[in-house]
Amino acid sequence: ENDNSSGTKLNKNVTSNKSLIKDSIPDGTLIIANGKIISKDKMKNISPNNIQTINVLKGETAIKKYGVKGKNGVIEITTKNKNIYASKKDSSNFPEIPKGTLIFVDGKEIQRDEMKKIPPANIQSINVLKGESAVKKYGDKGKNGVIEIITNSNNGDIKEVAGTNNYLTIKKLDSVPDKVFTKVENEASFPGGLPAWAKYISRAITDRISKFTESDYGTCVVRFIVNVDGSVSDVVATTMKGTEMAKVSINAIKNGPKWIPASQNGHNVTAYRLQPVTLAKPGKKVPSIQIEPPEKSTSIVDIKLNEAIFTKLEKQASFPGGQSSWLKYISGAIQKNGNELIADKNSEGTCRVQFIVSKDGKVSNVKAITMKGTELADVAVNSIKQGPDWIPGMQNGHVVSSYVIQPVRFALNDKPDFKNEPQ
């Protein structure tokens, strides 16, 4: 991963077309091979088979490293051998392509021989898909890899080269934003809003929860750029760096859906986004950064070590026997402690008790969140603590641990009023 938005590394498999490299380099670009300055003409004599990496620097990053010489951009080349011209030259336009590789040009499948006829200057981008990424997009036909080529008759200089583990892309000058906003009228947002984001990030955290340790509790703030087309780039953690929490958060944003871009003066713009992801210990407050206004349907990502604890479920945890059994049970407890409740003038009302129902139905972390210190709070808490196991909640067809908030009401009437439905 390269956190520097102005320097990108290109795999040799994409750069092995030496004509493409030579023709696409703007005049004045500084070319460094194994630490030495060389000319464009000498660069063309480097065998593609000898190239290990190419690093493209631009803007302030290039000037900071190379001074005024780097003002037009810098290409750093590292070769396998110290003698950069030592390897056997490859005169073909493209590197040797393994048999069985699918090749698509502008969405149409072609043969390997046809690919060699494409003028390098007409190439806008090359995507190399492999492994799961190729199979996911093209099915079994892509098991040996896929090369996607996009052509463009408008020949522009290559401004940026971007790469990931699954594909490599060459982007043209006009596809790179000239300005990235830090403050906008309307922030970039996750498709579906906060509820969709909470559901998405909760699933990502739950999938990796077994890897988390004590150091992963807290708020990880992830900074990234949302481009005009909704794609994300330059994803980095600004807090909790190096933790599993940071790694999960970064990967979730990198591999997630496109975002809804930010807007300024009625136009979509490229802008930075800060997204907090919180991993909270039950019963402890964790500082968080509010980026978007809260919504009633927002779920809280509240995690216990090695176990996700849900606040909203498809099927809530319930008392064994259902609502009628709960009413019978809690009514008995209140009647048993009737004298104490009547003696306490502050016990009339509704006490809300919060607790966790684990996967095996055990209750824990039982506490009153209203009417604390009253006789009613003591009766309600002790009744839940000393009562039977609950039926755990369900999410996506699986038994899960969850929070339950159970109201217990006591009223001094001729007939006590017990309204105790879970919330």
C-alpha positions in Angstrom: 0.0 0.0 0.0 1.3 3.5 -0.9 -0.1 6.2 1.2 1.4 8.9 -0.9 -1.1 10.2 -3.4 1.6 11.8 -5.5 3.8 8.7 -6.0 2.6 5.4 -7.4 4.3 2.1 -8.2 3.7 0.2 -11.4 4.2 -3.5 -11.8 6.5 -4.5 -14.6 3.9 -6.6 -16.4 2.1 -3.4 -17.4 5.2 -1.4 -18.2 6.8 -4.0 -20.4 5.5 -2.3 -23.6 8.5 -0.1 -24.1 7.0 1.9 -26.9 4.0 2.8 -24.7 6.4 4.1 -22.0 8.5 6.1 -24.4 5.6 7.7 -26.3 3.6 8.6 -23.2 6.3 10.5 -21.3 5.9 14.3 -21.4 9.0 16.4 -22.3 11.0 17.5 -19.3 10.2 14.4 -17.2 13.2 13.4 -15.1 14.0 9.7 -15.6 16.1 7.9 -13.0 17.3 4.3 -13.5 18.9 2.6 -10.5 19.6 6.1 -9.0 21.1 7.6 -12.2 19.6 10.1 -14.6 19.1 8.8 -18.1 17.4 10.2 -21.3 14.2 9.0 -22.9 16.2 7.5 -25.7 18.3 5.5 -23.3 15.1 4.5 -21.5 13.7 2.8 -24.6 16.7 0.5 -24.7 15.9 -1.0 -21.2 14.6 -4.5 -21.7 11.1 -4.9 -20.3 12.2 -8.2 -18.9 14.8 -6.5 -16.8 12.3 -4.0 -15.2 11.4 -4.7 -11.5 9.4 -1.6 -10.6 8.6 1.8 -11.9 7.7 4.7 -9.5 5.9 7.8 -10.9 6.3 11.0 -8.8 4.6 14.3 -9.6 3.9 17.7 -8.2 5.2 18.6 -4.7 6.4 15.0 -4.1 8.7 15.1 -7.1 10.0 18.6 -6.3 10.6 17.7 -2.6 12.7 14.7 -3.6 14.5 16.1 -6.7 14.2 19.9 -6.4 13.5 22.0 -9.5 14.6 19.1 -11.8 11.5 17.2 -10.7 9.0 20.0 -11.6 7.7 18.2 -14.7 7.5 14.8 -12.9 9.9 12.0 -12.2 10.0 8.3 -13.3 12.1 6.1 -11.1 13.1 2.7 -12.5 14.6 -0.2 -10.6 16.0 -3.1 -12.7 16.7 -6.7 -11.7 20.3 -6.4 -12.9 22.8 -3.5 -12.2 23.4 -3.2 -15.9 20.0 -1.9 -17.0 20.6 -3.0 -20.6 21.9 -6.5 -19.8 18.8 -8.6 -20.2 17.5 -9.9 -23.5 15.4 -7.4 -25.3 11.8 -8.0 -26.1 10.7 -6.5 -29.4 7.1 -7.3 -29.0 4.5 -4.6 -28.2 3.2 -6.6 -25.2 4.7 -9.1 -22.7 4.3 -12.8 -23.2 0.7 -13.6 -22.3 0.0 -17.0 -20.7 -2.2 -19.4 -22.7 -5.8 -19.3 -21.7 -5.7 -15.6 -20.7 -8.9 -13.8 -21.8 -8.3 -10.5 -23.7 -10.9 -7.8 -24.1 -10.5 -4.6 -26.1 -13.3 -2.0 -25.5 -15.5 -4.8 -24.2 -14.9 -7.2 -27.1 -12.9 -10.4 -26.8 -9.9 -10.7 -29.1 -7.1 -13.2 -29.7 -3.5 -12.8 -28.6 -2.2 -12.0 -32.1 -4.8 -9.3 -32.6 -3.6 -7.6 -29.3 -0.1 -7.1 -30.7 -1.5 -5.0 -33.6 -2.9 -2.3 -31.3 -0.9 0.9 -31.6 0.5 1.7 -28.1 -0.4 5.4 -28.5 -4.1 4.5 -28.8 -4.2 2.7 -25.4 -6.0 4.6 -22.6 -5.9 1.9 -19.9 -4.9 -1.7 -19.3 -6.5 -3.7 -16.5 -5.0 -7.0 -15.5 -7.4 -9.2 -13.5 -6.3 -12.4 -11.8 -7.4 -15.0 -9.3 -10.8 -14.4 -7.6 -11.2 -11.0 -9.2 -11.1 -12.4 -12.7 -13.4 -15.4 -11.9 -15.9 -13.2 -10.1 -16.3 -10.9 -13.1 -15.9 -13.4 -16.0 -16.8 -16.8 -14.4 -14.8 -19.9 -15.1 -13.5 -18.4 -18.4 -11.4 -16.0 -16.4 -9.6 -18.6 -14.3 -6.3 -18.1 -16.2 -6.5 -14.3 -15.9 -8.0 -11.5 -17.9 -6.5 -8.5 -19.7 -8.9 -5.5 -20.3 -7.8 -2.8 -22.7 -9.5 0.5 -23.2 -8.5 2.5 -26.3 -8.9 6.2 -27.0 -8.2 8.1 -30.2 -7.4 11.3 -28.1 -3.8 10.7 -27.2 -3.1 12.3 -23.9 -0.1 12.0 -21.6 -0.1 9.5 -18.8 -0.6 11.5 -15.6 -0.9 8.8 -13.0 -0.3 5.1 -12.7 -2.4 3.2 -10.1 -2.2 -0.4 -8.9 -3.8 -2.9 -6.5 -3.3 -6.6 -5.7 -6.1 -7.5 -8.2 -5.6 -5.1 -11.1 -3.3 -2.5 -12.6 -4.6 0.5 -14.4 -3.0 3.3 -16.4 -5.1 6.5 -16.1 -5.0 9.3 -18.7 -4.4 12.9 -17.9 -8.1 14.0 -18.2 -9.2 11.4 -15.7 -7.2 12.8 -12.8 -8.9 15.6 -10.8 -7.1 19.0 -10.8 -8.4 19.8 -7.4 -9.4 17.9 -4.3 -11.7 19.7 -1.9 -11.3 19.5 1.9 -14.5 21.5 2.6 -17.7 21.2 0.6 -21.4 22.2 0.8 -22.5 18.5 0.7 -20.2 15.8 2.0 -19.6 12.6 0.1 -21.8 9.9 1.5 -22.2 6.1 1.6 -25.0 4.8 -0.8 -28.1 4.3 1.4 -26.9 6.7 4.1 -25.9 6.0 7.7 -28.1 2.9 8.1 -26.5 1.3 5.0 -23.0 2.2 6.2 -23.7 0.9 9.7 -24.9 -2.4 8.3 -21.9 -2.7 5.9 -19.2 -1.9 8.4 -20.8 -4.1 11.1 -20.6 -7.0 8.8 -16.9 -6.3 7.9 -16.0 -6.1 11.5 -17.9 -9.2 12.5 -16.2 -11.2 9.7 -12.8 -10.4 11.3 -13.7 -10.2 15.0 -11.7 -13.2 15.9 -8.5 -11.3 14.9 -9.2 -8.4 17.2 -7.4 -7.7 20.5 -7.6 -5.2 23.3 -5.6 -2.7 21.2 -8.5 -2.6 18.6 -10.9 -0.8 21.0 -11.5 2.8 20.1 -12.3 5.0 17.1 -10.3 4.6 13.9 -10.7 7.6 11.6 -10.1 6.7 8.0 -9.3 9.5 5.4 -9.8 8.9 1.7 -10.7 10.7 -1.5 -14.1 10.3 -3.1 -13.7 11.1 -6.8 -16.4 12.6 -9.0 -17.5 9.2 -10.2 -17.8 7.9 -6.6 -14.7 5.8 -6.7 -12.4 6.0 -3.7 -8.6 6.4 -3.5 -5.8 7.2 -1.1 -7.4 5.3 1.8 -5.4 5.7 5.0 -6.0 5.4 8.7 -5.3 8.6 10.6 -5.8 7.1 14.0 -5.1 3.6 15.5 -2.5 3.0 12.7 -1.2 -0.6 12.5 -4.1 -2.2 14.4 -6.4 -4.9 13.0 -9.2 -2.4 13.4 -7.4 0.0 11.0 -6.7 -2.7 8.5 -10.4 -3.9 8.5 -11.7 -0.3 8.1 -9.3 0.5 5.3 -10.1 -2.7 3.4 -13.9 -2.2 3.9 -13.7 1.2 2.2 -11.3 0.2 -0.5 -13.3 -2.9 -1.5 -16.8 -1.5 -0.9 -19.3 0.2 -3.3 -18.8 3.6 -4.9 -19.8 6.5 -2.7 -22.1 9.4 -3.6 -19.7 12.2 -4.5 -19.5 15.5 -2.7 -21.0 18.6 -4.3 -20.0 22.3 -4.4 -22.0 25.1 -6.0 -24.4 22.5 -7.5 -21.6 20.4 -9.1 -20.1 17.1 -8.1 -16.5 17.5 -7.0 -13.6 15.3 -5.8 -13.2 15.7 -2.1 -11.6 14.3 1.0 -13.7 12.3 3.4 -13.1 11.4 7.1 -15.0 8.3 8.2 -14.9 7.2 11.9 -15.3 3.5 12.7 -15.8 2.7 16.4 -15.1 -0.5 18.3 -16.6 -0.1 21.7 -16.3 -2.2 24.9 -19.7 -2.9 26.4 -20.4 -0.5 29.3 -17.6 1.9 28.3 -18.0 5.2 26.4 -15.7 5.6 23.4 -14.9 9.0 21.9 -16.3 9.3 18.4 -16.2 11.9 15.7 -19.6 12.8 14.2 -19.3 13.3 10.5 -23.0 13.0 9.5 -26.1 13.9 11.5 -27.5 10.9 13.5 -30.5 9.1 12.3 -33.1 7.1 14.2 -32.4 4.0 12.2 -28.6 4.1 12.8 -27.2 0.9 14.4 -24.4 1.1 16.9 -21.4 -1.0 16.2 -20.7 -2.2 19.7 -18.2 -5.0 19.9 -17.1 -7.3 22.8 -13.8 -9.1 22.4 -14.2 -12.0 19.9 -18.0 -11.4 19.7 -20.2 -8.9 18.0 -23.1 -7.6 20.1 -26.0 -6.3 18.1 -28.4 -3.5 19.0 -30.9 -4.1 16.1 -31.9 -7.5 14.9 -34.2 -9.3 12.5 -35.5 -11.3 15.5 -35.1 -9.8 19.0 -34.0 -11.9 22.0 -37.1 -12.9 24.1 -38.1 -14.3 27.4 -38.8 -18.1 27.3 -42.6 -18.6 26.8 -43.0 -15.2 25.2 -44.7 -12.1 26.5 -47.3 -13.8 28.6 -44.6 -15.8 30.5 -42.6 -12.6 31.1 -45.6 -10.7 32.5 -46.4 -13.6 34.8 -42.7 -13.8 36.0 -42.2 -10.1 36.6 -45.6 -9.6 38.2 -44.7 -12.3 40.7 -41.5 -10.5 41.5 -43.2 -7.2 42.0 -45.9 -8.7 44.2 -43.3 -10.5 46.3 -41.6 -7.1 46.9 -44.8 -5.1 47.1 -44.3 -3.7 50.6 -40.9 -2.4 49.8 -42.1 -0.9 46.5 -45.0 0.9 48.2 -42.8 2.2 51.0 -40.4 3.8 48.4 -42.3 6.9 47.1 -39.9 7.1 44.1 -40.6 3.6 42.8 -43.8 4.5 40.9 -43.0 4.7 37.1 -41.1 2.8 34.5 -37.6 1.4 35.0 -35.7 0.6 31.8 -33.2 -2.2 32.3 -30.4 -2.9 29.8 -28.6 -6.2 29.6 -26.9 -8.5 27.1 -28.3 -11.8 26.0 -25.5 -14.0 24.7 -25.7 -16.7 22.1 -26.4 -19.3 24.8 -29.2 -17.3 26.3 -27.2 -16.2 29.4 -27.8 -12.6 30.6 -25.0 -10.3 31.7 -24.2 -6.6 32.2 -27.6 -6.0 33.8 -28.2 -2.4 34.8 -31.0 0.1 35.2 -30.7 3.0 32.9 -33.7 4.9 34.4 -34.9 5.3 37.9 -31.5 4.4 39.3 -31.3 3.9 43.1 -35.0 3.2 43.5 -36.6 0.0 44.9 -38.2 -0.7 41.5 -34.7 -0.6 39.8 -33.4 -3.1 42.4 -36.4 -5.5 41.9 -36.2 -5.3 38.1 -32.4 -5.8 37.9 -32.4 -8.7 40.4 -35.4 -10.4 38.7 -33.5 -10.4 35.3 -30.2 -11.5 36.9 -31.8 -14.4 38.9 -34.3 -15.4 36.2 -34.2 -18.1 33.5 -32.0 -17.9 30.4 -33.5 -16.0 27.5 -34.0 -17.1 23.9 -31.1 -15.4 22.0 -31.7 -13.0 19.0 -31.2 -13.9 15.3 -29.5 -12.1 12.5 -29.1 -13.3 8.9 -30.2 -16.8 10.0 -27.6 -17.0 12.8 -27.9 -16.9 16.6 -26.1 -13.8 17.9 -25.5 -11.9 21.1 -27.5 -8.7 21.5 -28.5 -5.9 23.8 -32.0 -5.9 25.3 -33.7 -2.9 26.9 -36.6 -4.2 29.0 -39.1 -1.8 30.6 -40.6 -2.7 34.0 -43.5 -0.5 35.1 -45.0 -0.2 38.6 -48.1 1.9 39.4 -49.9 2.4 42.7 -53.4 1.6 41.5 -56.2 -0.7 42.6 -54.7 -3.1 40.1 -51.0 -2.8 39.3 -50.3 -1.9 35.7 -47.4 -3.9 34.2 -46.4 -2.8 30.7 -43.3 -4.7 29.9 -42.7 -5.2 26.2 -39.1 -5.3 25.1 -37.8 -2.3 23.1 
